[in-house]
């Protein structure tokens, strides 16, 4: 169980929720839902952020481990997106899985090592400050992804028009995400008990998953370019 203070909620959970929503809709061809000159979009964004933060705080406080927290958050946020943004179940599920996939990939690449360094060199700081420090690289990467893939909706729409390619792409990404989540969860749980060599090997494995995800994005982007030549 992990109880969060008001400071952590405002500095960690709220920014994370906002950026996750942006990533979800940028990478699934629904960028129009993010335009803030539309009052309905603003209301939907604020409502979703509040519900997502409440979900995160509640699940962390009452569920026994991170795997249960992850599963519960995915299920609940799919319902939130479905109700707030009036999405189909498919698009709601894909949107949520996309940003959780990004989170898992980013955190598996750097989080364990960075947290270990933070606990070593910032041990005198409060847990709230440590939590904020360890999430800074993740926020930077999220912002970078949003800026880099702002026009990704063109790629996704092109994939969506090819039903066979879409089904294959979604199936492959889900399998990869599942394996990555299990590997990262196991590595995180046993990190403190592993020898130095296995910590290095585990870190390399996490980096490999991140690299594979990057290569998938690159392949899909190049595929889009080839299809439009």
Secondary structure, DSSP 8 states (H G I E B T S, - for coil): -----HHHIIIIIHHHHHHHHHHHHHTTT-GGGG-TTSHHHHHHHHHHHHHHHHHHHHHHHHSSSHHHHHHHHHHHHHHHHHHHH---HHHHHHHHHHHHHHHHHHHHHHHHHHHHHHHHHSTTS-HHHHHHHHHHHHHHHHHHHHHHTTTTHHHHHHHHTSHHHHHHHHHHHHHHHHHHHHHHHHHHHHGGGS-HHHHHHHHHHHHHHHHHHHHHHHHHHHHHHHHT-
